[in-house]
Amino acid sequence: MPQKYTTTEAQQLLNALNDEIPDPWELRDGKLYKAFRFANFIDAFGFMTQVAMHAEKLNHHPEWRNVYNRVEIDLTTHEAGGISALDFELAEIIEQIIALPV
């Protein structure tokens, strides 16, 4: 079972993750949170599809909301009761996906 990070550990890892990206992730309500905007619904849905394939391979699924061109993602590890290494692994994959040209 994945181990839950302390708030201090999660903040340190969040700082490291955000050092390499232009739009930062946040700690919000005990979860990793980020909102994404796309040109249109098709681009937003395509992004979600790519994330879904990686999430399935990790057996770690995001909490997310989609309205037209906006996707909001919360990452938490329910089995651990909070943020774990799996959340940062998926966040890094998401950042790789978002960096790809559309």
DODRENZA-706154 format. One record per residue (C-alpha): residue in three letters; x, y, z. Coordinates in nm, 4 decimals, padded with zeros to 6 digits, m for minus. Layout:
BEGIN
ATOM   aa        c1        c2        c3
ATOM  ala         X         Y         Z
...
% end
This chain:
BEGIN
ATOM   aa        c1        c2        c3
ATOM  met   00.0000   00.0000   00.0000
ATOM  pro   00.1327   00.3479  m00.0843
ATOM  gln   00.2376   00.5627   00.2112
ATOM  lys   00.0788   00.9020   00.2711
ATOM  tyr   00.3205   01.1946   00.2656
ATOM  thr   00.3212   01.4441   00.5486
ATOM  thr   00.2230   01.7980   00.4563
ATOM  thr   00.5905   01.8985   00.4717
ATOM  glu   00.6969   01.6115   00.2451
ATOM  ala   00.4171   01.6874  m00.0026
ATOM  gln   00.5112   02.0568  m00.0075
ATOM  gln   00.8786   01.9761  m00.0753
ATOM  leu   00.7861   01.7449  m00.3635
ATOM  leu   00.5368   02.0004  m00.4940
ATOM  asn   00.8083   02.2665  m00.4965
ATOM  ala   01.0350   02.0325  m00.6946
ATOM  leu   00.7559   01.9509  m00.9429
ATOM  asn   00.6680   02.3175  m00.9904
ATOM  asp   01.0313   02.4194  m01.0464
ATOM  glu   01.0193   02.2673  m01.3924
ATOM  ile   00.6796   02.3844  m01.5186
ATOM  pro   00.5304   02.7238  m01.6064
ATOM  asp   00.1858   02.6729  m01.4484
ATOM  pro   00.2113   02.5319  m01.0955
ATOM  trp   00.0197   02.2606  m00.9191
ATOM  glu  m00.1292   02.3482  m00.5775
ATOM  leu  m00.2012   02.1692  m00.2535
ATOM  arg  m00.5758   02.2160  m00.2116
ATOM  asp  m00.7956   02.0363   00.0395
ATOM  gly  m00.5274   01.7709   00.0963
ATOM  lys  m00.4923   01.6950  m00.2751
ATOM  leu  m00.2697   01.7976  m00.5646
ATOM  tyr  m00.4771   02.0319  m00.7796
ATOM  lys  m00.4354   02.1923  m01.1193
ATOM  ala  m00.6691   02.3462  m01.3775
ATOM  phe  m00.6015   02.3264  m01.7502
ATOM  arg  m00.7545   02.5270  m02.0370
ATOM  phe  m00.7623   02.4151  m02.3976
ATOM  ala  m00.8662   02.5704  m02.7269
ATOM  asn  m01.1874   02.3662  m02.7384
ATOM  phe  m01.3719   02.0634  m02.6050
ATOM  ile  m01.2024   01.8184  m02.8432
ATOM  asp  m00.8549   01.9183  m02.7197
ATOM  ala  m00.9683   01.8943  m02.3569
ATOM  phe  m01.1234   01.5523  m02.4154
ATOM  gly  m00.8153   01.4302  m02.6046
ATOM  phe  m00.5972   01.5352  m02.3112
ATOM  met  m00.8245   01.3498  m02.0694
ATOM  thr  m00.8082   01.0392  m02.2885
ATOM  gln  m00.4284   01.0425  m02.2833
ATOM  val  m00.4223   01.0887  m01.9055
ATOM  ala  m00.6791   00.8092  m01.8652
ATOM  met  m00.4589   00.5594  m02.0501
ATOM  his  m00.1623   00.6334  m01.8222
ATOM  ala  m00.3794   00.6379  m01.5116
ATOM  glu  m00.5141   00.2937  m01.5997
ATOM  lys  m00.1596   00.1568  m01.6399
ATOM  leu  m00.0714   00.2944  m01.2957
ATOM  asn  m00.4053   00.1771  m01.1526
ATOM  his  m00.4258   00.5286  m01.0097
ATOM  his  m00.7171   00.7390  m01.1258
ATOM  pro  m00.7635   01.1153  m01.0951
ATOM  glu  m01.0647   01.2986  m00.9641
ATOM  trp  m01.1483   01.5403  m01.2419
ATOM  arg  m01.4074   01.7724  m01.3840
ATOM  asn  m01.4506   01.8834  m01.7430
ATOM  val  m01.6593   02.1716  m01.8705
ATOM  tyr  m01.6091   02.2560  m02.2372
ATOM  asn  m01.2401   02.3552  m02.2671
ATOM  arg  m01.1483   02.3361  m01.8987
ATOM  val  m01.0230   02.0319  m01.7085
ATOM  glu  m00.9661   02.0412  m01.3330
ATOM  ile  m00.7677   01.7596  m01.1740
ATOM  asp  m00.7330   01.6539  m00.8112
ATOM  leu  m00.4826   01.3828  m00.7275
ATOM  thr  m00.4978   01.1872  m00.4045
ATOM  thr  m00.4358   00.8272  m00.3052
ATOM  his  m00.7501   00.7003  m00.1360
ATOM  glu  m00.5800   00.3852  m00.0019
ATOM  ala  m00.3190   00.6015   00.1722
ATOM  gly  m00.5659   00.8617   00.2952
ATOM  gly  m00.3859   01.1493   00.1220
ATOM  ile  m00.1090   01.2384  m00.1189
ATOM  ser   00.1453   00.9674  m00.2028
ATOM  ala   00.4206   00.8990  m00.4549
ATOM  leu   00.1558   00.7803  m00.7022
ATOM  asp   00.0058   01.1290  m00.7160
ATOM  phe   00.3381   01.2901  m00.7999
ATOM  glu   00.4120   01.0189  m01.0558
ATOM  leu   00.0809   01.0859  m01.2312
ATOM  ala   00.1317   01.4645  m01.2070
ATOM  glu   00.4681   01.4276  m01.3815
ATOM  ile   00.3067   01.2174  m01.6564
ATOM  ile   00.0347   01.4795  m01.6961
ATOM  glu   00.3008   01.7478  m01.7349
ATOM  gln   00.4692   01.5412  m02.0067
ATOM  ile   00.1355   01.5071  m02.1876
ATOM  ile   00.0568   01.8775  m02.1655
ATOM  ala   00.4014   01.9642  m02.3016
ATOM  leu   00.3371   01.7671  m02.6229
ATOM  pro   00.2311   01.9692  m02.9267
ATOM  val  m00.1373   01.9451  m03.0101
% end
